[in-house]
Amino acid sequence: MNLEGVEKTMLLTLFAKAQHSQEKNHKFYDRKAIEVISKIDYDFTIADKDRKMKMGVIGRTIVLDDMVGEYIKSHPHCTVINIASGMDTRFNRLDNGIMKWYNVDLENSANFRLKYIEDTDRVRTVAYSAMDEGWTDEIKVESGNVLIIIEGLTMYLQEKEVSDILKIISDNFMHATVFMEVMPPVSVDNCKEISVEETDSEFTWGVQKGHNLLKLNSNFRWVRDVNLFDGVNKYKPITKLFTWIPAIRNQMDYIAVLEK
């Protein structure tokens, strides 16, 4: 195991998805996550006890699987770019047999991924920082329809770094749809996930609403925000009793949808 700091969080999300897939009432089934977790030598004891982390991952996965699945259905020949992909296995869950998929991550994380999840003729892992424009040179877009997923990353960055990512996308893609996970500031300051803290990682950045991202780059159009409680509510319907309350709802991460 040569992962450090934030890199380790990619194991936590994979563990949560594998564990959820083996529950009786699972809302998604991730065979690849189960397979990979069984091969990784890592102590998941604290992650197993971190209900907040697991609930967040499950809610996020349900929401993004729905959103990405709809995009792929509407654009079957699309190119999907997964920024800071970690050990993500969404391609395996949503593959339509046609689309092209790129996983972009730091070299160490990318190499770790490739030990357990091999590339294919339609899936390629690209070893770059999200803030290094070089990753765009590795992307071959055939249909013109580009979806960029930025999941589980921005809350560990600074505003300048988020701005840099948006500029790279804006400068290199004529048309693109972006699904970016964002944490509200109140949660950046107060949210504690014990398994994340164990990796010596901390939350550092967030904005309250997705349209605030346009202050970082005005070349995008804000479409909507999708609250991750929408996914949690599908998993645990009882949460509908309180997740509609603004004071609670506004503490949850959301997916900001931007278009260029």
C-alpha positions as semicolon CSV with decimal commas, in nm:
position;residue;x (nm);y (nm);z (nm)
1;M;0,000;0,000;0,000
2;N;0,169;0,321;-0,117
3;L;-0,127;0,557;-0,102
4;E;-0,106;0,869;0,113
5;G;-0,348;1,129;0,249
6;V;-0,642;1,208;0,022
7;E;-0,543;0,921;-0,209
8;K;-0,664;0,675;0,054
9;T;-1,017;0,814;0,039
10;M;-1,067;0,632;-0,293
11;L;-1,054;0,305;-0,099
12;L;-1,325;0,428;0,140
13;T;-1,570;0,502;-0,142
14;L;-1,501;0,170;-0,310
15;F;-1,553;-0,012;0,021
16;A;-1,886;0,167;0,079
17;K;-2,010;0,070;-0,269
18;A;-1,901;-0,290;-0,231
19;Q;-2,066;-0,319;0,109
20;H;-2,390;-0,159;-0,011
21;S;-2,402;-0,394;-0,309
22;Q;-2,420;-0,688;-0,071
23;E;-2,714;-0,548;0,127
24;K;-3,059;-0,694;0,063
25;N;-3,209;-0,358;-0,030
26;H;-2,920;-0,237;-0,244
27;K;-3,008;0,037;-0,494
28;F;-2,714;-0,041;-0,719
29;Y;-2,503;-0,352;-0,756
30;D;-2,130;-0,315;-0,814
31;R;-1,976;-0,654;-0,886
32;K;-1,640;-0,495;-0,971
33;A;-1,621;-0,310;-0,639
34;I;-1,685;-0,634;-0,449
35;E;-1,418;-0,812;-0,652
36;V;-1,154;-0,541;-0,604
37;I;-1,216;-0,487;-0,231
38;S;-1,164;-0,860;-0,174
39;K;-0,811;-0,824;-0,318
40;I;-0,694;-0,507;-0,139
41;D;-0,497;-0,537;0,183
42;Y;-0,633;-0,247;0,389
43;D;-0,788;-0,219;0,733
44;F;-1,146;-0,103;0,674
45;T;-1,248;-0,128;1,041
46;I;-1,301;0,246;1,089
47;A;-1,461;0,286;0,747
48;D;-1,705;0,011;0,838
49;K;-1,815;0,212;1,144
50;D;-1,837;0,545;0,960
51;R;-2,211;0,559;0,884
52;K;-2,197;0,922;0,771
53;M;-1,930;0,849;0,510
54;K;-2,111;0,541;0,381
55;M;-2,446;0,718;0,362
56;G;-2,289;1,002;0,166
57;V;-2,119;0,767;-0,080
58;I;-2,436;0,566;-0,136
59;G;-2,648;0,877;-0,186
60;R;-2,393;1,026;-0,425
61;T;-2,362;0,705;-0,623
62;I;-2,739;0,671;-0,665
63;V;-2,770;1,033;-0,782
64;L;-2,474;1,028;-1,018
65;D;-2,556;0,687;-1,162
66;D;-2,900;0,824;-1,252
67;M;-2,759;1,146;-1,396
68;V;-2,474;0,987;-1,590
69;G;-2,701;0,706;-1,708
70;E;-2,948;0,957;-1,849
71;Y;-2,670;1,146;-2,025
72;I;-2,536;0,826;-2,181
73;K;-2,886;0,726;-2,289
74;S;-2,927;1,061;-2,466
75;H;-2,571;1,059;-2,608
76;P;-2,478;0,692;-2,660
77;H;-2,155;0,769;-2,848
78;C;-2,035;1,017;-2,587
79;T;-1,693;1,058;-2,430
80;V;-1,694;1,055;-2,049
81;I;-1,403;1,205;-1,857
82;N;-1,384;1,109;-1,491
83;I;-1,163;1,359;-1,305
84;A;-0,983;1,230;-0,992
85;S;-1,133;0,891;-1,069
86;G;-0,966;0,695;-0,791
87;M;-1,107;0,341;-0,789
88;D;-1,438;0,444;-0,944
89;T;-1,625;0,163;-1,120
90;R;-1,916;0,355;-1,270
91;F;-1,819;0,248;-1,622
92;N;-1,876;-0,113;-1,522
93;R;-2,225;-0,031;-1,396
94;L;-2,335;0,189;-1,686
95;D;-2,146;0,063;-1,993
96;N;-2,362;0,076;-2,307
97;G;-2,106;-0,101;-2,523
98;I;-2,031;0,211;-2,731
99;M;-1,912;0,507;-2,523
100;K;-1,550;0,599;-2,454
101;W;-1,438;0,657;-2,095
102;Y;-1,127;0,826;-1,953
103;N;-1,018;0,809;-1,589
104;V;-0,789;1,098;-1,494
105;D;-0,592;1,088;-1,169
106;L;-0,252;1,153;-1,013
107;E;0,019;0,914;-1,124
108;N;0,040;0,726;-0,795
109;S;-0,337;0,682;-0,776
110;A;-0,360;0,587;-1,144
111;N;-0,092;0,320;-1,107
112;F;-0,264;0,180;-0,798
113;R;-0,592;0,165;-0,987
114;L;-0,436;-0,024;-1,277
115;K;-0,316;-0,297;-1,040
116;Y;-0,679;-0,394;-0,978
117;I;-0,887;-0,243;-1,260
118;E;-0,744;-0,288;-1,607
119;D;-0,804;-0,053;-1,898
120;T;-0,988;-0,180;-2,204
121;D;-1,028;-0,066;-2,564
122;R;-1,290;0,187;-2,445
123;V;-1,156;0,273;-2,099
124;R;-0,825;0,448;-2,052
125;T;-0,653;0,568;-1,736
126;V;-0,460;0,894;-1,775
127;A;-0,201;0,987;-1,511
128;Y;-0,228;1,361;-1,460
129;S;-0,328;1,607;-1,192
130;A;-0,668;1,762;-1,262
131;M;-0,489;2,099;-1,258
132;D;-0,238;1,992;-1,527
133;E;-0,372;2,086;-1,870
134;G;-0,172;1,801;-2,020
135;W;-0,452;1,553;-1,956
136;T;-0,660;1,714;-2,229
137;D;-0,402;1,608;-2,490
138;E;-0,480;1,245;-2,408
139;I;-0,853;1,275;-2,477
140;K;-0,985;1,179;-2,818
141;V;-1,341;1,302;-2,872
142;E;-1,527;1,141;-3,160
143;S;-1,893;1,237;-3,122
144;G;-1,859;1,589;-2,985
145;N;-2,065;1,500;-2,677
146;V;-1,842;1,527;-2,370
147;L;-1,943;1,463;-2,010
148;I;-1,696;1,552;-1,736
149;I;-1,753;1,408;-1,388
150;I;-1,577;1,568;-1,090
151;E;-1,676;1,358;-0,789
152;G;-1,530;1,365;-0,439
153;L;-1,256;1,615;-0,525
154;T;-1,338;1,984;-0,493
155;M;-1,391;1,975;-0,116
156;Y;-1,019;1,891;-0,077
157;L;-0,902;2,180;-0,298
158;Q;-0,860;2,555;-0,280
159;E;-1,076;2,794;-0,484
160;K;-0,787;2,875;-0,722
161;E;-0,748;2,504;-0,801
162;V;-1,119;2,465;-0,876
163;S;-1,096;2,773;-1,097
164;D;-0,796;2,620;-1,277
165;I;-0,990;2,302;-1,352
166;L;-1,282;2,496;-1,496
167;K;-1,044;2,703;-1,710
168;I;-0,878;2,389;-1,846
169;I;-1,217;2,249;-1,944
170;S;-1,330;2,580;-2,092
171;D;-1,010;2,629;-2,292
172;N;-0,999;2,278;-2,439
173;F;-1,356;2,168;-2,507
174;M;-1,590;2,355;-2,738
175;H;-1,894;2,185;-2,583
176;A;-1,903;2,002;-2,252
177;T;-2,140;1,912;-1,971
178;V;-1,989;1,907;-1,621
179;F;-2,125;1,721;-1,319
180;M;-1,930;1,862;-1,024
181;E;-1,980;1,755;-0,664
182;V;-1,966;2,053;-0,429
183;M;-1,977;2,072;-0,051
184;P;-2,154;2,370;0,111
185;P;-1,931;2,588;0,334
186;V;-2,116;2,498;0,653
187;S;-2,023;2,134;0,600
188;V;-1,665;2,218;0,504
189;D;-1,632;2,380;0,845
190;N;-1,830;2,132;1,052
191;C;-1,862;1,794;0,880
192;K;-1,653;1,521;1,041
193;E;-1,611;1,178;0,883
194;I;-1,392;0,960;1,102
195;S;-1,266;0,742;0,818
196;V;-1,165;1,050;0,615
197;E;-0,985;1,203;0,912
198;E;-0,798;0,877;0,958
199;T;-0,636;0,936;0,617
200;D;-0,508;1,277;0,739
201;S;-0,737;1,450;0,488
202;E;-0,954;1,752;0,556
203;F;-1,227;1,944;0,378
204;T;-1,110;2,287;0,262
205;W;-1,348;2,444;0,007
206;G;-1,710;2,476;-0,092
207;V;-1,982;2,713;-0,214
208;Q;-2,348;2,719;-0,118
209;K;-2,501;2,705;-0,466
210;G;-2,374;2,590;-0,803
211;H;-2,440;2,919;-0,978
212;N;-2,163;3,066;-0,760
213;L;-1,918;2,865;-0,972
214;L;-1,984;3,105;-1,260
215;K;-1,784;3,365;-1,064
216;L;-1,483;3,140;-1,121
217;N;-1,548;3,100;-1,493
218;S;-1,819;3,284;-1,683
219;N;-1,786;3,066;-1,995
220;F;-2,019;2,812;-1,839
221;R;-2,393;2,812;-1,796
222;W;-2,535;2,687;-1,469
223;V;-2,819;2,440;-1,529
224;R;-2,921;2,309;-1,187
225;D;-2,806;2,161;-0,856
226;V;-2,900;1,808;-0,754
227;N;-2,890;1,748;-0,378
228;L;-2,739;1,417;-0,269
229;F;-3,022;1,372;-0,019
230;D;-3,225;1,275;-0,328
231;G;-3,014;0,960;-0,342
232;V;-3,021;0,903;0,033
233;N;-3,402;0,926;0,023
234;K;-3,415;0,642;-0,233
235;Y;-3,191;0,430;-0,012
236;K;-3,358;0,516;0,318
237;P;-3,710;0,652;0,248
238;I;-3,757;0,742;0,614
239;T;-3,508;1,027;0,566
240;K;-3,772;1,209;0,358
241;L;-3,927;1,309;0,691
242;F;-3,651;1,562;0,754
243;T;-3,430;1,606;0,444
244;W;-3,674;1,857;0,295
245;I;-3,602;2,101;0,577
246;P;-3,385;2,379;0,427
247;A;-3,155;2,404;0,728
248;I;-3,074;2,033;0,692
249;R;-3,087;2,007;0,313
250;N;-2,844;2,297;0,272
251;Q;-2,578;2,104;0,464
252;M;-2,562;1,822;0,210
253;D;-2,327;1,800;-0,089
254;Y;-2,482;1,854;-0,430
255;I;-2,400;1,796;-0,794
256;A;-2,372;2,124;-0,983
257;V;-2,456;2,082;-1,351
258;L;-2,269;2,322;-1,580
259;E;-2,267;2,345;-1,958
260;K;-2,034;2,510;-2,204
